């Protein structure tokens, strides 16, 4: 008697978002995030609010390396991270939830980031995030401008 093979029986369990992308775990995330954050002026890297994902389990070292205070949103509280949630919604227009990003090149991912950062937003009076960021950088470079330090 031949029994039908049950799908998934004996196979590795599926990974929700595909295999790790270039070692994206806590160590790789810390390295990449540290590199990105330390390129910013100190005034723009004072705090970071994160969800409770394991990829930032090395947050204490990240805080020491960058001088950035790390806060964690409460579980099931997306309103505590509205910019992140809005950006996730925009990303879903390009990559449905569960998409394996390893099949996309770095250039493809950069093109999506460029498109999203150059998309006007109502919250910015229809300016783009790139324009708002550039204005923020310019204001930090002006001599005599007070900061909230």
Order of alpha helices (4+ residues) and beta strands (2+ residues): alpha-beta-alpha-beta-alpha-alpha-beta-beta-alpha
